Amino acid sequence: MKSIPTVASHGFRPFLRPAVGLLTLLAAIENHAAAPYDQHVLFANAPVEGGYANSEASVIAPSTFELTNGKLPADSGHFKSPPNALRLHWKSAPGGDWQITLHSPDRDWRKFAMLGDMLTFWCFADTEITAANSPRLYLKDLAGKGSMSLTLVQGAERIPAGRWVRVKLSFVEQGELYKGTEDSTFSFRDTVSVTFIQGLDDGVEHTLYLDDFMIIDRALSDPTPPPAPAGIAVKGYERHCDVTWQPSNASDLLDYRIYRSWDGKDFTPVGTQRGDRARYEDFTGEPGRTVHYKVSAIDLAGNESPLTAAASATTRVMNDAELMDMVQEGCFRYYWEAGHPNAGMAPEITPGDPNLMALGGNGFGIMALMVATERQFVTRDQGAERMLKIVRFLAKADRFHGVWPHFLDGQTGKTIAYFGKYDNGGDLVETAFAIQGLLAARQYFNRDTPAEREIRDTTTRLWREVEWDWYRKTPDSDVLYWHWSPDSGFHISHPLIGWNETMIIYLLAIASPTHPVPASMWHTGWAGQSERHLNYRRNWSRTTEGDHYTNGRSYYGIKLEVGEGNGAELFFTHFSFMGFDPRGIRDPYTNYFTNNRAIALIQQAYAIENPRKFAGYGANSWGRSAGVNSGGGRALPRDDNGTINIMASLASMPYTPVESLAALKHFYRDLGAKTWGDFGFHDGFNETENWFDADYMALNQAPIVVMIENHRTGLVWKNFMANPEIKPALDAIGFKPDPASAHSGTIRTHE
């Protein structure tokens, strides 16, 4: 399951936790050293039991190989690091063959360079493994080049039965064996997969449990355990406990082991956490259970520290308001705890490049910071301090006619041309998402303190310096363009034509106090009717339904006034509407609140119908949008690959409060640890393929926080709409009052 997340499929892409606790934890995380986990670990644990989604296999009879739905089984009955290991069960027969490949999740596009010269992993065998019955294995790198294969056990070596043994294999010292017929050869540092293949054909069944595939330095020799973590604390929610601690200060820290006890006496290992995080979410089942925890630290050499003292908590039934608090705080933590120490912003995706800062996702993160401040997940001073760090970073970062690029280096503020050489300039869409957040924050941080004055003043300057009119390309252009490069100008030449997520660009461009575009461009650009506009819509949607911007058809008995096909991806209804409040008004084409509600209800109806019969779809499990492995987020069989994007339904809560809250409860109560982790809900899942990702995306965590808040209090809507430039722009476009939906966004659930 390896699909690069994109901004758009049609284009280029609780409890109130004491705020001091979050601040203390963040400071501890920022100040501790740890080994770069992603540059050592290829596999630690499968997200769920059953077939491991990041594996692929082939078997030729008469050899046999055990698979679960075509995948290598994950087994919680045996493990070196909890909660599971991978199980190889095979019989190598004459004339047959088998092989199984373990892909490191998404490493082929995250591009981590591995640190070390030796592959290590742990084995547990049911019977002795010798050279006569040993599998072989080889590696592949990012470019698809493979190493030569090695026998797992060589010569007189043995893997004894009944105990865990650490295997160490060097693929570097024998480099001359791996030269091929081409100039390019296998690169060990770019390893992305491990493949086991049939060895000698002894015709006997064997089982090996495999765990903790890593690349480390063979010269590593360290018998000293790392210092133990300290300050363990536990908070009980409804179905899980949130375990936190102060990090170990070992420079070679790799990960932590979490121990659980039901009686406070007998502790067993239940989980593993990477060393750059000091939090673990442990699901414990039904509410009303008291649980005790201890934590240890483990270094690269495998040495384990003493355990911490014990801490405990009791889970309890939570009402709707507490569940929403929990989700908002959990998803906000992505921007707070994973925030870059220099930029103050969160990475595009985690696990991923910690220096890759996406402007759009962090514009959303700014609005999430407002919510967190208002709900006292952090104090007002802490929120203002982080906001000040962000605006200072943005003020010094690269801009192109006032427009930021899609990605900035969090350390330097320089452009990262992630999508290719032409992506080295301004990105108007990402900039608009950032400005939407900045303008909302300008109104929210309104106190007369030095920090909040600087936030407002810097934001105003950044807003005024955006040259929206430059991105017309020509003075008489009827559309705005997405990109401009200082080297290649408007080479990409991607026009911004709706219906999609880019509505906010036109609103802000028209509202600009210094570089505005005519209000007529809402109609000639965004909602244009020219042949060019029709062809654009048809090109990405592959349908004539809605190609004139307006649609007018009904899907599942739900009328859709605007949108190609049946309304397209749900992030279209979120990204431009996190600050822009569509309630109670309409332009000549639709009331966007009711139109967005229609799109969300169509998505739910599609999941209920489930024409492709994917596992897990239903009235409480719906929502398709851009993300890892999204396949395309429209509610159409053509785009559907069985993946649910969690943000899609939860961020629709202002439009579909009952349906979205039911989805939230299903994701948390029924799927639990499969979908919830350190920073709230993960990006998505595919039950048909037993694929539950462990990713968090800046584009997806904040919309959950912000749109739930807009449903509950309208906080971000109120602050963005309070900017004096917005109302005149809406009037100039032709928005009129439409009382029918004036209060639709504040339907209350059981608070």
N, C-alpha and C positions, 0 to 999 in steps of 0.2 A: 504494500500500500504506500506508494511513494509518488505524491503529486504536489508540486510546488504550489503553496498558497498564492492566490492572486487577488488583487484588489477588485477586479471585476472580470466576470467570465466573458463579457462581450468586448472588452477592450484590452489594453495592456494591463496590460496589467496595472435577634439574635440576642443575640445578646450584644450590648455595647461593650466591646473590649476596652479596658482602660488604655487611653492613647499612649501613656508613658510606656506601656508594655511593648507596643509596636515600635516606638522610637528606640527603646533600649535594645530590642532584638535587631533592628536595622543597624544600629551602630556596631553591635557585636559582629554582625555578618560582614560589614564593610571593613572591619579592622582585623579580621582573622585571615591567615594564609591557609591555602589548601591546594592539593594537587589538582590540576585541570582535569576534572572527571571525564569530560567528553573526549579528551585526547589520550585516554588510557582504556576506557571501558567500551567494549564492543557489545557485550550482553551481560546484564546482571539478573534481571527477573522479567518474566512475561507479565503483562498487565492483568491477564485473567487466565484461569485454567482452561483446558481444552487445547485445540490446535493453535499453535503460536503463529500469529498472522504474518510475521516477518520471516517465514520459512517457505521453501518450496522443495518438492521431492519428486523423484521418479523411481519406479521399481519395475524390474523385468523378471518374470518367473523363470526358473523355479525359486529364485531368491525371494525372500519376504522382508517386509519392513512395516512396522506398525505406524499408522497415521491416524489422525483424527480430522475428518473432513479434509483430507488431503494435506494436512499440516503436521508438523512435529509436535507431539503432545507436551504440554507443560504439566508438571506433577508437583502437588504440594506435599506429598508424602515423603519426599526426599529433597533435601536442598543443602547447599553450603551457606548461602545467604538467603534468608527468608524473603518472600513466602514460597518460592517454588524453584524448580530446576527443570531442565529439558530432558526428556526420556528417549534414548535410542534403543529400540528393541528390534533385532534383525536376525536373519539367517542368511548367510552367504553360501549359495549353492552353485555347483558347476554349471556353467552356461548362463547363469543369471547375473543380475547387476542391481545395485541400488545406489542412490546418492541423495543427500539432503543438504540444502544450503541455508545457512543462517545469515540473514541480512541485518546489519546494524541499522536500527530504525532511522530512515531518512538521511543517513550519512552521505549518500551519494550526491545530495545537493547541498547539505550543510557544510561539507568540505572541511572537516576537521583534519588537521595533520596530526597523526599519531606520534606520541612521544615514547620512544623505546626501541629496542631491537630484538625483542623476544615475545612470542605469543605464549600466554599462560592461561590455563583454565583448570577447574577442579573436576575430577571424575570419581564416581562411585560405581563399582562393578558388582553384579550379582555373582559372577564367577570370574576366575582369574583370566585376565587378558594378557596374551603373549604375542610374540611376533607372528605366530602361526594362525591366530584368529583375530588379529587387530585390524580395525578399519584403517584406511589411509585418509589423509586430508590435505587440502590445498587452500590457498587464499586468493582473493581477487581484489584489485585496487579500483580506484575511482574511474580510471580509464577503461576498465574492463579487462585489463591484463591479469593473467593468472600466474601464480608461482608454480614450481614443480610440486608434485605431491610427496608427502612424507608419510611413513608408517607411524601410526600413533605410538606403538611400542616397537622398539628396535633391538635386535640382537638378543642378549640375555635379560633385557629389562622385563619387568612384570608390573601390571597393575593388580594388586592383590584384591581379593574379594572382600566385601563387607566393610570397607572404610574409605573415607575420602582421601584422595591423593592429588597433589597439585602437579600437573603436567607442564613442562617448560620446553618449548620448541624454538630453535633459532632458525629463522628464514633469511638471515643476513650473512652469517659467516660463510655459508656455502653459496654465495651469490653467483659464482661462476656456473652453477647448475641451472640457473634460471634464465640464461640468455636464450633468446629465440631467434627466429629467422628475420626479425625486424630490428630496427635500431632501438625502438622503445622497448623497455623491459618492465617487469613487475616492480612496482614501487611499494615497499613495505610500509612506509609512513602514510600511504594513502589507502591502506587496507579498509575495505568496506564489507567483506563477507568471508565466512568460513564454510567450506564444503567438505563433508565427510562422504567417502565413497567406499564401495565394497573392497575388502582386502582379499586374502586367500580364502578359497571356498571350502571351509571345513564342514559345512552342512549342519552346524549346531546353532541353536538359538542363544542369543546373548542379550544382556541389557546393560546399558551404561547410562548413568545420570550425569548430566553435564551442567556446570554452573560457572558463572563469573569469568567470561572470556575477556582477557585484558591484554594490552601491549605495554610492557614495562622494560626497563633497562636490565639486561642480564647481570650487570655489575652491581645491581642493587643488593646490598647486604646490611640489613638493619634489624637486629634482634630486640630493639627497645620498643615497647608499646607506646603509643601516643598518650598524652595526658587525657584524662577522662573529661567529658563535657561537665558543665555545672549548671545550676539554676534551672533544673527541670520543672516545668509547670504543665498542668493538664486542665483543659476546659471541656466539659461534657456538653454535647448538643443533643439532638434527638436520636440519631442512629450512629453517631461517631464521636470520638474524642480527638481533640486538637492537642497534640503533644509538642511542646517547644522546649528549647534548652539554649544555654549559652555555648557557642561553638568551642571545640577543642582548638588549641593554638598550634597544633603540629603542622609544620610546613609540608609534610608528605601525607597529610590526612586525605583519605580516599572517600570513606563513607561512614555512616553510623548504623548501628544495629539497635532495633527497638525491641524491648522485651515487655511482655504483658503477663499479668497475673489476675485471676479472678478472686483470689483469697488473700492477696498481699504477702504470700509466702513463696509459692512455687511460680517462678518466672520462666517463660519460654519465649524464644525468639519468634517474632511475628512479622517483622518488616525491616527493610533496608532503605536508607535515605542517602542520597548523594551528599558529598562532603561540603558543597557550597550552599546547602540549605540547612536550617536548624529548626525544622518543623516536620511533623509527620501526622497524617490524617488516618486514624485507625477506626474502621467500621466494626461495631460491636454487636449489631443486631437490634432487636426491639429495645425501646426506651425503658428506663428504670433499672439499669445495671450499673453497679459500681465496679470500676476498673482501675488497676494499679499498673504503673509503668516504670521502667528503668531504661537507660540508654548507655551505649558504649561507643567508642570511636575506634576505627580501624584504619591502618595506614596502607601504603602501597605494597609493603612486604607481607601484609596479611596479619600483622600484630594487632591484637585487640586490647584496648584499655580496660581498666576496672570499670564496673558499672556505676552509674550515678546512684544517689539516694532515690528512694521511691517517691512517686507522686501519684495522686489518684483523683478521680472525678466520677460523677454519676450522671448518666444520661437521663433525659426526661422528655415528655411529650411537649412539642412546640406548636404554637398557633401560627396562623398564616403570617402575621406581622413579624414574628421571630424568625420564621423560615426565610422571609425576604431580607431581613437584616443580615442573617447568616450568609446568604448568597451574595448580597452586595458587598459585605466586608471581605468575604473570601475572594471574590473576583477582583476587588480593588487591591488586595495585597500584591497582585502581580506588578502593579505600577510602583508600589511602595517598597517592597522587599527585593524585587528584581531590578529596581531602578538603578541606572548608571550613576556611579559616584560623581562623575564630572558633569554630565548632561542633565541629570535629574529625571530623565525619561527612561522608558522601558524598552527592552529589545523588541525587534519585530516579532520574533518567535523564540520560545524557550522550550526545549533545548535548542540552541542556535548560537550565532555569533553575538556575544554580549555587547559588541560595539556597534551593531547595525541598528540604527535608530530610524524608524519610519515616522515621517511627519504626521500622516493621517491618524494612525493608531494612537499617537501621543497627543494629538488634538483631542481625541476622545478621552485619553487618559487625564487630561486637564479637567475635563468635565467630571470625570469620576473622582478626581481629587476634591472638587467642590462638594460632591455628595458625601465623601468621607469626612470632610471637615464639618459639614452641617450635621451629620449623624454622630459626630464625635468619635469616629474610629481613630482619628488623630485630632490633636488640639488645633485651635485656630492658628496659633503661632507656628506649629509644625507645618500645617498646610500652606501658610504664607511663605515659610522658609523654602519649602520645596518648589512652590510656584515661582519664587524669585530666582532660584537656581535655573529653572527651565527657561524663563524669559531672558536671563542674562546669557545663557548658552545660545539661544536662538538669535539674539541680537548680534552675536559675534560669528555665527555660522555662515557658510556660503549661501548667497542668494543671487538670483539672476533677474534683474529688473524687479527686485523686491520679492521674488518668488523663490521658495526653498526647493531643493531637489526632493525626489522621493525618499532617498536615504542619506543620512548624515552619519559620519563617524563620531561616535559618542565621546571619543577622547579628544579629537582635533576639531570637530565641527566642519570637516571637509566633506565634499560630495563623494558618495560611493556609487559608482555607475553599475549597480548590481545587475541590471537587465541588459547590459551591453553598452558599447561605446557611445551610442546616441542618447543614452539615458544619463548624460553627464551635466545636465542643466536644470532649469526650472520645471517643476511639476505643479501645474495649476490646481489639479484636483487635490493632491495631498496638502498643498498650501491652504486651500479653502477649508479643508477639514480642520487644519490647525488654527486658522483664523476664527472659525466658528467657536472652537473651544476657548481661545484667547478672549474673544469678545464677551462670552458668557462670564469668564473669570474676571474680566475688567469690572463688570457690574457687581459681582459677588464680593470681591475683596475691596470693599468700599470704606474701610476704616481709615482714620487719620493717623496712621503709623508710618514710619519710614519705609518699612518693607512693602506695605500695601500701596503706598503712594508710588513707589518705584514700579511695582507691578502694573499699575494703571498707566503710568507715564510711558513705560517701555512698550506696553501693549499698544497704546495709541500710536506711538511712532511706527511700530512694525506694521500695523494696519494701514496707516497712511502711506507707507512706502511700497506697498504692493501695486505694481503697475498692471492692473487688470486689462487696461486698454492695449498694452503692448501685445498681449496674447490674442489679439484679434488677427494678427499677422499683417493685415492691411487696414487702412482707416475705414474702408467701406465694407469690411467683411460682415457677413450676417451671422457668423458663429465665432465662438472662442475656441482656442486650440489648447490641447492638453500639455504639450511640451515645447520648450525652447532650449537649444543648446548653444553655448558660446562658440563652439567649433563648427557646428553644422546647422545652426539656425532652426528653422521649422521643418527639418528633414522628416521627422516622424509624421507630422501633419495630421494628427489625429483630432478630428473635430468633436466638440462636445455637443452631442445631440441626444435628447431624452426620448424615451423614458429609461432612466437608470439612476445610479447613485449621485449623479453630478449636478442635480438641481441647485444645491447650495452655492455652487460657483457663480451661476447667473445672478442669484439674489445678492450675493456679496459684491459682485462686480458692478451691479446697478446701484448698490448702496454706497459704494466707495466715495469718501469725501474728497479724494484727490485725483483718482484715476478711473472715473466711472466709465461705463459703457451705456449706450442708450437703453432705456427700458424696453424699447421695441425688440431688442435681441432676445427677450424671453420668448417672444412669439416667432421670430425669424430664425433663432438659433436653437434654443432648447426645444420648443414645440413646433419647429419649422415644418412646412408642408411641401418643400421643393422636391424635385426628383432625387436630388442628392440625399435629402433627409430620408426619403422613402427607401432608397437603396441601402443606406447605412443601417436602418432598422432591420430591413430584410436580411442583410448580410449576417448580422450577429444572431438574430432570432430565428432565421430560416422559416419565417411565416409572414403572411400578409395580414394576419390578424393584429390590429393595432399599429400597422405601419404608418398610419397618419397621425401618430401620437395618441389620438383618441381611439377607443376600442368599441365600447357599446355592447359587446357580447356578454352572454352569461355562461358561467362555468359552474357546474354543480348547483345550478339554480341561483348563483350569486352574480349580480351584475358588476362588470368591470368597466369603468368609464375611461381609464387611461392605462396603457401598458401593452407591450407586445406579448402575443400569446396569452397565456393566462396570468400574466402579471410579473413574471420573472422572479429573480432571486429576492429573498426577503431582506437582504441588506440594503436593497434599493429603498425600502421603507424605513430604514434606520439611519443610515449615514448622514443624509441631508436633513434629518428631522430630530436630531438629538438636541439641537439648540432651537431650530426653527419650529415653532408651535403651529401646527396646521389646523387646530381646532377653531371652529366658528367662522371660518373664512373660505372663500373659493375664488379661483381665477376663472376665465371663460371656459375652462375645460373640465374642472372637477373640484370637489372638496377633497383635499388630499388626505385628510384624516379618514373619511369614510372609504376612500379608494384604497388606502393602505390596509384598512380593516378587511376590505374585500379580498385583497391579495393574501393576507394571512389566513382567512377562513377558507380560501380556495386551497391553500397549501395543506391545511388540516384535512379538508375533505378528500384531497388526493391521497393523503396517508391512510385515511380510513378505507378508501377504495383499494389502494395498494395493488395496482394492476399488474405489477411485476412480481408480486408475492414475496417481497423481501421480509425477512424476519425482523420483528420488533416494531413495525409500523402500526399506528393506530391513533385513536382519538387523543391519547395522552403522550404520544411519541411521534412528533411531527416537526417539520422545519428543515428546509434545505437552503443552503446559502454557501458563499465562498468560504473555503477553508482547506485544510489538509484533506486530500482525497475527496473533495466535494463532488467531482464529476460534472459540475454544472448544477446550479441550484434551482432551476425552474421546476415547477410541479408538472413535469411532462415525462412520460415513460422514456423518451429518447435520451434525456439527460440523467435519468435516475440510475445510480449504481448501488443503491442500498445504504448510503451514508446519511445519517442525521447530523446536522450541525446544531449544537445545543443553543448557541446564541440566537439562532433564527427564531425559535419560538419564544424564548425568554425575553428578548428585546422587543418582541411584539406586544408585550403586556399592556401598553396603553390602548392598543387597538382591540385586543382579545384578552381581557383580564382573567376571565374564567378559564378559558382554554389554555392560556399560558401558565397560570398557576397550577393547573392540573399537570401540565408537562413538567414543571419544576418539581412537583412532588414525586412524579414517576422517576425522573432522572435521579433524584436524591434517595428516595425511600426504596425504590425497587432495584435500581442499578447500582447505587451506592458507590463503592470503591472503584467500580469500573469507569465511572464518569466524574468523580469528585477527587480532587487532590489538594496539593499545597496552596494553589492560587485559585480555589473555587472549582468551577466546572471546567473540564477539558474542552478542547476544540470540537471533537465529534466522535462518532462511533459507527460501526457497521456490524450489526449482530449476525447478518448472514455469513460474514467472513470471520466472525469472532475477533474483529479489529476494534480495539478501544485505544485511541491514541493517548499519549501522555503529554501532549503539546498544549501550550498556552500561546495565544496570539494577541498582540496589542490591538489588532482590529476587532477582536471578538470579546475580550474580557470587559472592556469599558462599556460597550453598548448594553450589556446586561445590567451593569450598575446604574447607568444613566437612565435607560428607558424604564426600568423598574421604578426609579425615583420620579420620573415624569408621570408615571401612572399614579404614584402615591401622593405626591405633593406638587408636581409641576415645577420643581425647583430650577432645573436647568432651562426649561422653556421660559420661565418668568424672567430669568436673568438675561438670557440672550435677547429676548424680545424687548427688554427695557433699553437696549442701546438705541439712541435717538436716530441713528441712520436707517433703521430697519423699517419702521412704519411708513416713511415717505417712499421708500423703494417699493414696498408692497402696493401702495396706492398708485404709484406710477405704472406698475405692471398691470393693474386692473383688478386686484383682489377686492372683493366685496364681502360684507357680512353675510354669514350663513348660519343662523342660530341653531340649525338642526343638530350640529355636532359640537356646540359650544362647550358642553360639559361632558362629552363622551369620554374624554381622556382621564376623568377622575372618578370612574366607577370604583367603589371601594370594595375590597375583599374584607375578610374578618380581621380587622386590625386589633 
